Each structure stands twice: as C-alpha cells, then as structure tokens.
Amino acid sequence: MRTLGAVFGVFGTIGSVRWLACAVALSILQVSLTFVNVWPTLDVRPTADLTVELPVAILLLIGFSRWRIGSLETLSRVLSIGWVLLIVGRYVDVTTRSLYGREVNIYWDMRHIPKVGAMFSTVANPWQIVMVIIGVVVCPIAVYLLTRWCFRQVSIALQGHFVRLGLNTVAICLCLLFVMDRAGYRPTGRLRFADPVSVAYAGEIFELFYEMSGAGVDALGPAPSMASDFRRVKGADVFMIFMESYGVVSWNRPEFVEALADSRAALTEAITETGRSVVSAAVESTTFGGESWLAHVSLLSGTEVRDDRANARLLAQERNTLVKEFGRNGYRTVAVMPGHLMAWPEGEFYGFDEVYDHAKLDYRGPPFGWWSVTDQYALANVDALEIKPSQRSPRFVFFPTISTHAPFTPVPPYQSDWERVLTESPYDQESLDRAWSDWPDWMNLGPSYVKALGYAYDTVSGYLRLRGDRDFVVLLIGDHQPPSLVSGEGASWDVPVHVIASRAALLDHFRRAGFTEGLAPSFPAITRMEGLLLTLLSAFGDPPGTAMPYELETERTRGSLQ
C-alpha cells in the first residue's frame, strides 16, 4: 500500500507539474500577441487583452489529437513557426502605429528596410549596431524555441481527458465571445480582445492581389482641373522647398519655439531686408513621421495619396501635374533630389526637365549621415547651374530637403561663404569635428531636431540674402510631422506653409485664402495637402480669359495695403 501510495503521489506530482507547465505555456502564448508599445521607445508591455489566435490554436491541437488527423508533433512545429510570424507582425504593427502614427504596409514597407538599415548604420555607434544585429538574429530563434516549448507543454497536457475537455470548452467560449465583440455585442466590459494579427496578414495578402489585378487604378477619382495663366508669378523663379520633418510641433511646443526663436528672427530679417514679405498657414499632410513622397505627390498632383498603394496607382496613370503646368507656362522645371541614390522614375511622371540627384550633384565634401549631401550644397550647386545665369527662362525648382531627416544628427555647419560651400573643404576642421561628434540620443531627439531646423532656417536666410536682388517666389512647406518620438503621442498631421515673395498681388491672394502675416503659421489648417494645389493655382493666376490686366490688379492691391 505504501508503494502504491508513493506511485500515486509521484503521478500526482507529475500531473501537477504538467498542469503548471501548461498554465505557464498558455500565459506566455497569450501575452506574446497582446502586448503594446511603450511610447516613445521600442519597448513593449503586456496588457490584459485576449487574443483569439490562442483558442483557435488550442482547437486545432485538440482536433488533431482527438481525430488523429496527422502528426501532433508536426502540427506543433508548424504552429510555433506561425506564432513567431504573428509575434513579429504584432511588434512591427504596434511599434509603427505608436512611433509613426500610421499603419504598417508590409508589401510596400519591406522595400525600405535595406535603406533604413543603411541609414541607421551611419548614425548609430558600434554597440547599437551590434545590439540590433543580435536582436534581429538571436531574438527570432529564442522566441521560436520558447514558443516550441509552450506548444509542446500544451500538447502533453491535452493527453488528459479532463484537461482536453476543459480547454476545449474555454476555447469555444472565447471564440464565441470574440465574434460577439466584433459584432458590437459585449456581454461584459471586462473582456477585451486584441486585433488579430492573422487578419492583418490576410488583409495584406488581399491588397497584394488587389493591386496586381489592376483594380485599384480607378480608385483615386478624377484629376483636378489646373487651368491657370500663372500671371501673378510670371517671370519670377519659383522655389518649392519641402522641408523634411517640418511639422507644426516646432511652433506649438514651447521649448522648441524658444530654441528656434533666433533662427526664425534671422529668417524674418532676411526676408524684410531683401524687400520681400512672408505669409503663413498650416495644412494637413497626407503622411506622418515619414514617407515624404506621399506629401509630394499629393500636392503636385492634387490627389489625396496616403499610402504607397495609392501612390503606385497614381504613378501608373497619365495625369497632369503642377510641374507640367509650369512647363506649359514657359518655365524650365528642375528637381533637386540629394537623397536619391538611385534612379527616380517618378520624375518622368511629374514632367521635370532636369533631375539633380545624388550623382548629378557631384558632392565631394565631407559626408553627413546616410544622405551625405548637405542641403546648403544642393541649393548652392543648383543655384550656380540654373539660377545664377541672367539670360535664361524662369525656373521652377522643386527641392525636398534631407538634412533635417530623422535622427537629425549630425547637423552640417552653416557656411556663410556660399562659394566655399561648393569646394571639397567647405568647413573648418574644428566645426566639422564638432558636428561629427554630435550623436543622436534616441530617447530624446528633440534637441537634435531643433538644431537641424535651425540649420534649415539659416540656409534659407543665407540664400535669400545671396540673391536679394532676384525676383523669387519661395514656398516653404513641411512634408510631415517628425516621428512621434519628437512630435508626441497623438500629434496632429499638420505642417506649416510659408510663402515668401515681393509681389503684393500674389501675397494678397494667399491672405484671402487664409494665410496670415508673418512667419508664424495660422491655425487651424486651412486645407489638406492635396487641396493646397488649388490654393496655389488660384494665387498664381486665373483661368485663361477671366483676369483683369495685371497692372490694374497690382495697383488695386497696393491701394488696399496703404
């Protein structure tokens, strides 16, 4: 009897261990798909939410074990691999939503991973690079081994009748509660379900086939009318400068406003001393924290483009653009793309006469980050080639800057000697060493952001003084807010727009559209990024055959200002 009791005691202990192991395994699997991001970091924290993927996996294991459909061991391996993919998908999704304010797009975002990795390698220190490599290589293996252990413990526990019956009942109930939750009927407010990662993957697969079928081409709607005679900018060089990561956070966060006060005062002084004026407003961008090209194409085409799916649809069509309209009105159209290391087929869609990419700019100075070329050099180079000659047609210059790109450091020194900017040694060694020694603080990018914006302001100020006698119309437009690490959680998508010019009639039309005097943008946003195109066209001119003589309009505008 003592021996029998000992045997039952051992088996009882083993049973308890199995129960405990199963409970631990289920807890790990549950938490692994319900965590959320800890803003503004790359860390995550667990939640009390439930995942419907776990009861579905349990039902699969029960079905295989009860009906002997196939090898339970093989199913456990397959589930483990699939679970790792779900965990990775969950992490990417919650991190992207939190830090960049948008949903992840696997099909399109995957293309940018090598570029992001290359950029990170140039601005991170060696230890950070090593930790990332370890995380990318070791973490998935470790997660797989842990997940494999979890499913093995669940499979062992399911060999017991009562365990199998209990888990089967709980799994079915949870699936039913999930269906009721998604149908809008919540019998209890205590149970909350996380969004299924598998559904997100399925949605991405559907979108892939949807795009490949060509069905999305007609989803953009008709192109806007761009009828304008450009009479109020005729003869002037027009610069459209998209300032990278220039968001309204730089105007509504007190510490940023204070830190940028001197640079903004210098820009205002350069504007007034060169006989120009500035009016400003805010518009809602079509992107947040990155993917600047979505803002570019929205404005230049007048079509709302909020993701790369819509972008691809648009580029597959023959549509009019602001660039083509400038070309029809006698302008030579130039794109300055210092961040483009490869071919830029979008240039043909827009209709540019010339594209100065990284290779054509031929930068030979010291590199700054992944992009190498500084904004001041890019502007100085194009000025020498396109603007400085006096006997020429007017220019439309499209310039997306790059020196204010996250992580914002190292920031190039501003060089007051614009001739020296074009040489191989544009900076003194002391200022160069000081700039290169400024590494980004990934947990506090605000100070680096301010320094980068200050450099952008100084570059524009210097160029306005350099060409103070020229008839310029300068459009300074933010492409998007900086990432949430800088702009904050739940920030708006608004960006500033400034119009700098000496033409009173032109500026008056912008004032009528909601722009206010000075460099500080008005709030709320007057329109969205695609709507800004119609605002520009209306200010630039009138539909052919509807305008009063320009001289009369100018006199009336002057009279109203006196």
C-alpha positions as CSV (number, residue, x, y, z in Angstrom):
1,M,0.0,0.0,0.0
2,R,2.8,2.4,0.8
3,T,4.4,1.6,-2.5
4,L,1.1,2.2,-4.3
5,G,0.6,5.5,-2.5
6,A,4.1,6.6,-3.4
7,V,3.4,5.7,-7.0
8,F,0.1,7.8,-6.9
9,G,1.9,10.6,-5.2
10,V,4.6,10.6,-7.9
11,F,1.9,10.6,-10.6
12,G,0.0,13.3,-8.8
13,T,3.1,15.4,-8.6
14,I,3.8,14.8,-12.3
15,G,0.2,15.8,-13.1
16,S,0.5,19.0,-11.1
17,V,3.8,19.8,-12.9
18,R,2.1,19.3,-16.2
19,W,-0.9,21.4,-15.2
20,L,1.5,24.2,-14.0
21,A,3.6,23.9,-17.2
22,C,0.5,24.1,-19.4
23,A,-0.7,27.1,-17.5
24,V,2.6,28.9,-17.9
25,A,2.8,28.0,-21.6
26,L,-0.7,29.3,-22.2
27,S,0.1,32.5,-20.3
28,I,3.2,33.1,-22.4
29,L,1.4,32.4,-25.7
30,Q,-1.4,34.8,-24.6
31,V,0.9,37.7,-23.6
32,S,3.0,37.2,-26.8
33,L,0.2,38.5,-29.0
34,T,-1.4,41.2,-26.8
35,F,1.5,43.5,-25.9
36,V,1.5,47.2,-26.7
37,N,4.3,49.7,-27.4
38,V,5.8,51.8,-24.6
39,W,5.8,55.2,-26.1
40,P,8.2,56.8,-27.1
41,T,10.6,53.7,-27.0
42,L,11.0,50.5,-28.9
43,D,9.9,48.6,-25.8
44,V,6.6,46.8,-25.2
45,R,4.5,46.0,-22.2
46,P,1.8,43.3,-21.6
47,T,-1.9,44.0,-21.4
48,A,-4.9,42.3,-20.1
49,D,-6.4,41.9,-23.6
50,L,-7.1,38.4,-25.0
51,T,-6.0,37.0,-28.3
52,V,-8.4,34.9,-30.4
53,E,-5.5,33.2,-32.1
54,L,-4.7,31.2,-29.0
55,P,-8.1,29.4,-28.6
56,V,-8.0,28.7,-32.3
57,A,-4.6,27.1,-32.0
58,I,-5.9,25.1,-29.0
59,L,-8.9,23.8,-31.0
60,L,-6.5,22.8,-33.8
61,L,-4.4,20.8,-31.3
62,I,-7.4,19.2,-29.8
63,G,-8.8,18.3,-33.2
64,F,-5.5,16.7,-34.3
65,S,-5.1,14.8,-31.0
66,R,-8.7,13.5,-30.9
67,W,-9.3,12.6,-34.5
68,R,-5.7,11.7,-35.3
69,I,-5.7,13.8,-38.5
70,G,-2.0,14.0,-38.6
71,S,1.2,14.1,-36.5
72,L,0.7,16.3,-33.4
73,E,4.4,16.9,-33.3
74,T,4.4,18.3,-36.8
75,L,1.4,20.5,-36.1
76,S,3.2,21.9,-33.0
77,R,6.2,22.8,-35.1
78,V,4.1,24.5,-37.8
79,L,2.1,26.4,-35.1
80,S,5.4,27.5,-33.5
81,I,6.7,28.9,-36.8
82,G,3.4,30.6,-37.4
83,W,3.3,32.0,-33.9
84,V,6.8,33.6,-34.4
85,L,5.5,35.3,-37.5
86,L,2.5,36.5,-35.6
87,I,4.7,37.9,-32.8
88,V,6.9,39.7,-35.3
89,G,3.8,41.1,-37.1
90,R,2.4,42.3,-33.8
91,Y,5.6,44.0,-32.7
92,V,6.0,45.8,-36.1
93,D,2.4,46.9,-36.1
94,V,2.2,48.4,-32.6
95,T,5.6,50.0,-32.9
96,T,4.8,51.6,-36.2
97,R,1.4,52.8,-35.0
98,S,2.9,54.3,-31.9
99,L,6.1,55.9,-33.2
100,Y,5.0,56.9,-36.7
101,G,1.3,57.4,-36.3
102,R,0.3,55.1,-39.2
103,E,-0.4,51.5,-40.1
104,V,2.3,49.3,-41.4
105,N,2.1,48.2,-45.0
106,I,4.1,45.0,-45.4
107,Y,4.1,45.0,-49.2
108,W,5.5,48.5,-49.6
109,D,7.4,49.0,-46.3
110,M,9.6,45.9,-46.9
111,R,11.2,47.7,-49.8
112,H,12.6,50.4,-47.5
113,I,14.1,48.1,-44.9
114,P,17.6,48.0,-46.6
115,K,17.6,51.8,-46.9
116,V,16.6,52.3,-43.3
117,G,19.3,49.8,-42.2
118,A,21.9,51.6,-44.2
119,M,20.9,54.9,-42.8
120,F,21.0,53.5,-39.2
121,S,24.4,52.1,-39.7
122,T,25.8,55.6,-40.5
123,V,24.4,57.4,-37.5
124,A,24.5,54.7,-34.8
125,N,27.5,53.8,-32.7
126,P,29.1,50.3,-32.9
127,W,27.4,49.0,-29.8
128,Q,24.0,50.0,-31.1
129,I,24.7,48.2,-34.4
130,V,25.8,45.1,-32.5
131,M,22.6,45.1,-30.4
132,V,20.4,45.4,-33.4
133,I,22.2,42.5,-35.2
134,I,21.8,40.4,-32.1
135,G,18.2,41.3,-31.8
136,V,17.4,40.5,-35.5
137,V,19.3,37.2,-35.5
138,V,19.1,35.8,-32.0
139,C,15.6,37.0,-30.9
140,P,13.6,35.1,-33.5
141,I,15.5,31.9,-32.7
142,A,14.9,32.4,-29.0
143,V,11.2,33.2,-29.5
144,Y,10.8,30.1,-31.7
145,L,12.4,27.8,-29.0
146,L,10.2,29.3,-26.3
147,T,7.1,29.0,-28.5
148,R,8.0,25.4,-29.3
149,W,8.3,24.6,-25.6
150,C,4.9,26.2,-25.0
151,F,3.1,24.2,-27.6
152,R,4.8,21.0,-26.5
153,Q,3.5,21.5,-23.0
154,V,0.0,22.2,-24.2
155,S,0.1,19.1,-26.4
156,I,1.2,16.9,-23.4
157,A,-1.5,18.4,-21.2
158,L,-4.1,17.7,-23.8
159,Q,-3.5,14.0,-23.4
160,G,-5.5,14.1,-20.2
161,H,-9.3,13.8,-20.7
162,F,-10.4,16.5,-18.3
163,V,-7.7,18.9,-19.4
164,R,-8.8,18.4,-23.0
165,L,-12.4,18.9,-22.2
166,G,-11.8,22.0,-20.1
167,L,-9.6,23.7,-22.7
168,N,-11.9,22.8,-25.5
169,T,-14.9,24.4,-23.6
170,V,-12.9,27.6,-22.8
171,A,-11.5,27.9,-26.3
172,I,-15.0,27.6,-27.9
173,C,-16.4,30.2,-25.4
174,L,-13.6,32.6,-26.2
175,C,-14.2,32.3,-29.9
176,L,-17.9,32.9,-29.5
177,L,-17.2,36.0,-27.3
178,F,-14.8,37.3,-29.9
179,V,-17.4,37.0,-32.6
180,M,-19.9,38.8,-30.4
181,D,-17.4,41.5,-29.6
182,R,-16.7,42.2,-33.2
183,A,-20.4,42.2,-33.9
184,G,-20.8,45.0,-31.4
185,Y,-22.4,43.0,-28.6
186,R,-20.3,42.9,-25.5
187,P,-21.9,40.9,-22.7
188,T,-19.1,42.0,-20.3
189,G,-16.9,45.1,-20.4
190,R,-14.1,43.2,-18.6
191,L,-13.0,41.1,-21.6
192,R,-11.2,42.9,-24.4
193,F,-9.7,41.3,-27.5
194,A,-6.6,42.5,-29.3
195,D,-6.8,42.9,-33.0
196,P,-5.9,39.5,-34.6
197,V,-2.5,39.6,-36.3
198,S,-3.6,36.9,-38.7
199,V,-6.4,39.1,-40.0
200,A,-3.9,41.8,-40.7
201,Y,-1.7,39.4,-42.6
202,A,-4.7,38.2,-44.6
203,G,-5.6,41.8,-45.4
204,E,-2.1,42.4,-46.7
205,I,-2.3,39.4,-49.0
206,F,-5.7,40.6,-50.3
207,E,-4.3,44.0,-51.0
208,L,-1.4,42.4,-52.9
209,F,-3.7,40.5,-55.2
210,Y,-5.9,43.6,-55.5
211,E,-3.1,45.7,-56.7
212,M,-1.8,43.0,-59.0
213,S,-5.2,42.8,-60.6
214,G,-5.2,46.5,-61.5
215,A,-8.5,47.1,-59.8
216,G,-7.1,49.9,-57.7
217,V,-6.2,52.2,-60.6
218,D,-9.7,53.7,-60.8
219,A,-10.0,54.2,-57.0
220,L,-8.3,57.6,-56.9
221,G,-11.1,59.6,-58.6
222,P,-10.8,62.2,-61.3
223,A,-7.8,64.6,-61.6
224,P,-8.4,68.2,-60.6
225,S,-8.5,71.0,-63.1
226,M,-5.3,73.0,-63.2
227,A,-6.4,75.8,-65.5
228,S,-4.4,78.9,-64.6
229,D,-2.5,81.5,-66.6
230,F,0.3,81.9,-63.9
231,R,0.1,85.7,-64.4
232,R,0.9,86.6,-60.8
233,V,4.2,84.6,-60.8
234,K,5.2,85.2,-64.5
235,G,8.9,85.9,-64.9
236,A,9.7,85.0,-61.3
237,D,11.8,82.0,-60.2
238,V,9.5,79.8,-58.1
239,F,11.1,77.6,-55.4
240,M,9.0,74.8,-53.8
241,I,11.1,73.7,-50.9
242,F,9.7,70.7,-49.0
243,M,11.4,70.9,-45.6
244,E,11.9,67.4,-44.3
245,S,10.1,66.7,-40.9
246,Y,9.0,70.3,-40.6
247,G,5.8,70.0,-38.6
248,V,3.6,72.3,-36.5
249,V,5.1,70.8,-33.4
250,S,8.0,73.2,-33.9
251,W,5.6,76.0,-33.5
252,N,3.3,74.8,-30.7
253,R,5.8,73.2,-28.3
254,P,7.2,76.0,-26.0
255,E,10.7,74.6,-25.7
256,F,11.0,74.2,-29.5
257,V,9.7,77.8,-30.1
258,E,12.2,79.2,-27.6
259,A,15.1,77.3,-29.0
260,L,14.3,78.3,-32.6
261,A,13.5,82.0,-31.9
262,D,16.9,83.3,-33.0
263,S,16.9,81.4,-36.3
264,R,13.3,82.5,-37.1
265,A,14.1,86.1,-36.3
266,A,17.1,85.9,-38.6
267,L,14.9,84.5,-41.4
268,T,12.3,87.2,-40.9
269,E,15.1,89.8,-41.0
270,A,16.5,88.4,-44.2
271,I,13.0,88.5,-45.8
272,T,12.3,92.1,-44.9
273,E,15.8,93.4,-45.7
274,T,15.6,92.0,-49.2
275,G,12.3,93.7,-49.9
276,R,10.2,90.6,-49.5
277,S,7.2,89.6,-47.3
278,V,6.0,86.4,-45.9
279,V,2.6,84.9,-45.2
280,S,2.0,81.6,-43.5
281,A,-0.7,78.9,-42.8
282,A,-1.0,75.3,-41.8
283,V,-2.2,72.4,-43.9
284,E,-2.9,68.8,-43.1
285,S,-0.3,66.4,-44.6
286,T,-1.2,63.0,-46.1
287,T,1.6,61.3,-44.1
288,F,3.1,61.3,-40.6
289,G,6.7,60.7,-39.4
290,G,8.0,59.6,-42.8
291,E,7.2,58.7,-46.4
292,S,7.7,62.2,-47.6
293,W,6.9,61.3,-51.2
294,L,3.2,60.9,-50.3
295,A,3.0,64.5,-49.4
296,H,5.0,65.5,-52.5
297,V,2.7,63.6,-54.9
298,S,-0.4,64.7,-53.2
299,L,0.5,68.4,-53.7
300,L,1.9,68.1,-57.1
301,S,-1.0,66.1,-58.5
302,G,-3.8,67.5,-56.4
303,T,-4.8,63.9,-55.5
304,E,-5.0,62.6,-52.0
305,V,-2.3,59.9,-51.6
306,R,-2.0,58.5,-48.1
307,D,-0.2,55.2,-48.7
308,D,2.1,53.6,-51.2
309,R,-0.8,51.6,-52.7
310,A,-2.5,54.8,-53.8
311,N,0.9,56.2,-54.9
312,A,1.5,53.2,-57.2
313,R,-2.0,53.6,-58.6
314,L,-1.3,57.2,-59.4
315,L,2.1,56.7,-61.0
316,A,0.5,54.1,-63.3
317,Q,-1.7,56.8,-64.8
318,E,-1.2,59.7,-67.2
319,R,-2.2,62.7,-65.1
320,N,-1.5,66.4,-65.2
321,T,0.8,67.8,-62.5
322,L,1.8,71.3,-61.3
323,V,5.3,70.6,-62.8
324,K,3.8,70.1,-66.2
325,E,1.7,73.3,-65.8
326,F,4.8,75.3,-65.0
327,G,6.4,73.8,-68.1
328,R,3.5,74.8,-70.3
329,N,3.8,78.4,-69.0
330,G,7.4,78.8,-70.1
331,Y,9.3,77.5,-67.1
332,R,12.2,75.2,-67.1
333,T,11.4,72.7,-64.3
334,V,14.1,71.3,-62.1
335,A,14.0,68.8,-59.3
336,V,16.8,68.8,-56.6
337,M,16.9,65.3,-55.1
338,P,20.0,65.0,-52.9
339,G,18.6,62.0,-51.1
340,H,18.1,59.9,-54.2
341,L,21.0,57.4,-54.7
342,M,19.3,55.5,-57.5
343,A,17.1,56.3,-60.4
344,W,13.9,58.3,-59.8
345,P,11.3,57.2,-62.3
346,E,8.7,59.5,-60.6
347,G,10.5,62.4,-62.3
348,E,9.0,61.4,-65.6
349,F,5.5,61.2,-64.2
350,Y,5.8,64.7,-62.8
351,G,7.3,66.0,-66.0
352,F,10.6,67.6,-64.8
353,D,13.1,68.8,-67.4
354,E,16.1,68.1,-65.2
355,V,16.6,66.0,-62.1
356,Y,19.7,66.7,-59.9
357,D,20.0,63.5,-57.9
358,H,22.9,62.4,-55.7
359,A,25.1,61.6,-58.6
360,K,24.5,64.7,-60.7
361,L,25.0,67.0,-57.7
362,D,28.5,65.5,-57.5
363,Y,29.1,66.3,-53.8
364,R,32.8,65.9,-52.8
365,G,32.7,67.4,-49.4
366,P,32.5,65.6,-46.0
367,P,29.6,63.3,-45.6
368,F,26.8,63.9,-43.2
369,G,24.8,60.8,-42.3
370,W,23.3,58.4,-44.8
371,W,22.4,61.1,-47.3
372,S,26.0,62.7,-47.4
373,V,24.9,65.8,-49.4
374,T,24.1,68.8,-47.3
375,D,21.0,71.0,-48.2
376,Q,23.2,74.1,-48.5
377,Y,25.5,72.4,-51.0
378,A,22.5,71.1,-53.0
379,L,20.9,74.6,-53.1
380,A,24.3,76.3,-53.9
381,N,25.0,73.8,-56.7
382,V,21.6,74.2,-58.4
383,D,21.9,78.0,-58.0
384,A,25.2,78.0,-59.9
385,L,23.9,75.8,-62.7
386,E,20.3,77.1,-63.0
387,I,19.7,80.4,-61.2
388,K,22.9,82.5,-61.4
389,P,22.9,82.9,-65.3
390,S,21.0,86.0,-66.2
391,Q,19.9,85.2,-69.8
392,R,17.5,82.3,-69.3
393,S,13.9,81.3,-68.9
394,P,12.3,81.4,-65.4
395,R,12.9,78.3,-63.2
396,F,10.5,76.2,-61.2
397,V,12.7,74.4,-58.6
398,F,11.3,71.5,-56.5
399,F,13.6,70.8,-53.6
400,P,12.8,68.2,-50.9
401,T,15.5,68.8,-48.3
402,I,17.3,66.0,-46.5
403,S,19.5,67.5,-43.7
404,T,16.5,67.6,-41.3
405,H,15.8,63.9,-41.7
406,A,15.5,61.8,-38.5
407,P,17.6,61.1,-36.5
408,F,18.6,64.8,-37.3
409,T,22.3,64.4,-36.5
410,P,25.0,65.1,-37.4
411,V,23.8,68.6,-38.4
412,P,26.1,70.3,-41.0
413,P,27.6,73.6,-40.0
414,Y,26.1,76.6,-41.9
415,Q,28.7,78.2,-44.2
416,S,28.2,81.9,-44.8
417,D,30.6,81.8,-47.7
418,W,28.4,80.2,-50.4
419,E,31.3,79.9,-52.9
420,R,33.3,77.8,-50.4
421,V,30.2,75.5,-50.0
422,L,30.9,74.2,-53.5
423,T,34.5,73.2,-52.7
424,E,35.9,69.9,-51.3
425,S,36.7,71.6,-48.0
426,P,33.6,73.7,-47.1
427,Y,34.2,73.8,-43.3
428,D,37.0,74.4,-40.8
429,Q,38.2,71.3,-39.2
430,E,37.0,72.4,-35.7
431,S,33.4,73.0,-36.8
432,L,33.5,69.7,-38.7
433,D,34.7,67.7,-35.7
434,R,32.1,69.4,-33.5
435,A,29.3,68.4,-35.9
436,W,30.5,64.8,-36.3
437,S,30.8,64.3,-32.6
438,D,27.1,65.0,-32.0
439,W,25.5,61.6,-31.9
440,P,21.7,61.2,-31.7
441,D,20.0,60.5,-28.3
442,W,17.4,58.0,-29.5
443,M,15.3,58.6,-26.4
444,N,15.3,62.4,-26.7
445,L,15.6,63.5,-30.3
446,G,14.1,66.9,-29.6
447,P,17.4,68.9,-29.2
448,S,18.8,67.3,-32.4
449,Y,15.5,68.2,-34.2
450,V,15.8,71.8,-33.1
451,K,19.5,72.0,-34.3
452,A,18.5,70.6,-37.7
453,L,15.6,73.0,-38.2
454,G,17.9,75.9,-37.2
455,Y,20.3,74.8,-39.9
456,A,17.4,74.8,-42.4
457,Y,16.3,78.3,-41.5
458,D,19.9,79.6,-41.7
459,T,20.3,78.0,-45.2
460,V,17.1,79.7,-46.5
461,S,18.1,83.0,-44.8
462,G,21.5,82.9,-46.4
463,Y,20.2,82.1,-49.8
464,L,17.6,85.0,-49.7
465,R,20.4,87.4,-48.9
466,L,22.7,85.9,-51.6
467,R,20.1,86.5,-54.2
468,G,18.5,89.6,-52.6
469,D,18.1,91.3,-56.0
470,R,16.3,88.4,-57.7
471,D,12.5,88.1,-58.2
472,F,11.8,84.9,-56.1
473,V,8.7,83.2,-55.0
474,V,9.7,80.8,-52.3
475,L,7.3,78.2,-50.9
476,L,8.5,76.6,-47.7
477,I,6.3,73.6,-47.0
478,G,6.6,70.9,-44.3
479,D,6.3,67.4,-45.7
480,H,5.1,65.8,-42.4
481,Q,5.4,66.0,-38.7
482,P,8.6,64.4,-37.2
483,P,8.1,60.9,-35.8
484,S,6.2,60.6,-32.6
485,L,9.4,60.3,-30.7
486,V,9.6,64.1,-31.3
487,S,6.1,65.3,-32.0
488,G,4.5,63.4,-29.2
489,E,1.8,60.8,-28.9
490,G,-1.4,61.6,-30.7
491,A,0.0,64.6,-32.5
492,S,-1.8,66.2,-35.5
493,W,-0.7,65.7,-39.1
494,D,-0.5,69.5,-39.7
495,V,2.5,71.1,-41.3
496,P,3.5,74.8,-41.8
497,V,3.4,76.6,-45.2
498,H,5.2,79.9,-45.8
499,V,5.1,82.0,-49.0
500,I,8.0,84.4,-49.4
501,A,7.8,86.9,-52.2
502,S,7.9,90.6,-53.2
503,R,4.8,90.5,-55.3
504,A,1.9,92.2,-53.5
505,A,-0.9,90.9,-55.7
506,L,0.3,87.4,-55.2
507,L,0.6,87.6,-51.5
508,D,-2.8,89.3,-51.3
509,H,-4.4,86.2,-52.9
510,F,-2.8,84.0,-50.3
511,R,-4.2,86.2,-47.5
512,R,-7.7,85.8,-48.9
513,A,-7.1,82.0,-48.8
514,G,-6.5,82.1,-45.1
515,F,-2.8,82.9,-44.8
516,T,-1.7,85.3,-42.1
517,E,1.1,87.9,-42.0
518,G,4.5,86.7,-40.7
519,L,6.4,83.5,-40.3
520,A,4.1,82.0,-37.6
521,P,1.5,79.8,-39.3
522,S,-2.2,80.3,-38.7
523,F,-4.3,77.6,-37.1
524,P,-6.4,75.5,-37.7
525,A,-5.2,74.1,-41.0
526,I,-6.8,75.8,-44.0
527,T,-6.9,72.7,-46.2
528,R,-5.3,69.3,-46.8
529,M,-2.1,68.8,-48.7
530,E,-3.9,67.9,-52.0
531,G,-6.2,71.0,-51.5
532,L,-3.1,73.2,-51.3
533,L,-2.6,72.8,-55.0
534,L,-5.8,74.6,-55.9
535,T,-4.9,77.3,-53.4
536,L,-1.5,77.8,-55.2
537,L,-3.1,77.7,-58.7
538,S,-5.7,80.3,-57.7
539,A,-3.0,82.6,-56.2
540,F,-0.6,82.1,-59.1
541,G,-3.1,83.2,-61.7
542,D,-6.7,82.9,-63.1
543,P,-8.4,80.7,-65.6
544,P,-7.5,81.8,-69.1
545,G,-9.6,84.7,-70.3
546,T,-11.0,85.7,-66.9
547,A,-8.4,88.0,-65.4
548,M,-8.1,91.8,-65.2
549,P,-4.9,93.4,-66.5
550,Y,-2.0,92.6,-64.2
551,E,-1.0,96.2,-63.8
552,L,-4.5,97.2,-62.7
553,E,-4.7,94.4,-60.2
554,T,-1.3,95.4,-58.8
555,E,-2.4,99.0,-58.4
556,R,-5.6,97.9,-56.6
557,T,-3.6,95.6,-54.3
558,R,-1.1,98.4,-53.4
559,G,-4.0,100.8,-52.7
560,S,-5.6,98.3,-50.4
561,L,-2.4,97.9,-48.5
562,Q,-1.9,101.6,-48.0
